[in-house]
Amino acid sequence: MQISKKEQDDIRDQLLAEKAELNKRVSSIHLHAKNPLDADSAEQAAQIGNLAVVSALESEAVTELSHINAALQRLESGDYGICASCGEPISIGRLMARPASTECLDCAELDNPG
């Protein structure tokens, strides 16, 4: 199954929109992290806990950005939509739902059973 030019354009637009949103989130996290800690030690403890959560969110966003960039690169190179595990085409439904997918649904379920 070949992905049409319109489907590729739609997926590219979706990936670019997700990329922009994630970049905005990472920038916001960096801006928030520059704020000094409160002088009150109880408040500092809460802020440090918040920083740990924010750091985990940033790490998740950076990982997702790398997946999106890889998907955009596959679109440009013509390798997009082919399962990295079995070499079969990934369904357009899966690609529209998860545009950074590298595996078809069958292979993804084998990797993550249950």
N, C-alpha and C positions, 0 to 999 in steps of 0.2 A: 504494500500500500504506500503510495507516494503522498506526501503532504503537499497540498496545493499552495500556491503563492499567497493567496489570501489568508489561509490558515497560518502560514509562516509569519506573515505580517501581523496577524492578530496575536500570535504567541510572542513575537518580538516586542510588540507594544505592551503586552502584559508583563513580560520580563523587565522591560525598562521602567514601567510604573512601579513594580515591586522593588527594583533596585533603587529608584529615587526615594521611595518611602523608607527603605532600610538605611540609606545614606543619611536621610533626615533624622532618623532615630539615633544613629550612632553619633551624629553631630550634637544632638540634644543631650545625649549621655555625656559626651566630652565636656560640654558647657556646664552641665550639672556637677560634674566631678571637680570642676575648678573652684566651686564654692567652698570657703573655709569651714571647718568644723565649729560647732557652737562651743562656747566656753564652759557651759554646764556639762559635767561629766555624764550625767544620766542621758542628756540629750545627745552627747557624743556617741554613747553606746548605741542608741537607736540609729543615728546617722551612719555609723560603721556597718551596722546590720543592713541598712538600706543600700550602702555602697556595694556590699557583697551581692545583693540581688541585682542591682544595676549592672555590675560587672558581668554577671552570668548572662543577662539580657544582651549586653554588648557582644559577648563572645558568640552567642547564638546568632545575632544579626550578622556578624562578620563571617561566620560559617555559611550562612544562607547567601550572603553576597558572593562568596566564592563559587557556590553552586550556580547562581544566576549568571555570573561572568563566564563560567565554563559552558553553560547552555547557550549563551549568546555566541560564544566562539564556535560551538558545534553548528549553530545555525549558519554562521558565515562560511565555515569550511565545507558544509554540505553533509556533515555526519550526524545531524540532529535527527532524532526520532528512531534511532536504531538502538536496540537493547545492548548494553555493554556486556551482558552475561551470555546471552544466547545468539545475538546477532540478528534477531527477528525484528520487524517493525514494532514500535510502541504504538498502541491505539491512539487515535486522535482524541478520544474522550479523556484518556489518561493525561495526554500532553496538555490539553486545555485545562484540566483540573490541577495538574502539577507540572507546569511547564519546564521545570528544571530536572524532571525525571531522567534517570539514566538507564532504567530497567523497565521492561514490560511488567504488567501486573503479575503474571505467573512467576517470573523470577523474583520480583520484589516480595511476593508472599512466601517463596521458598527461603529467602534470606531472613524474613521476619515472621515465622509461623505464630499463629495464635492470635 
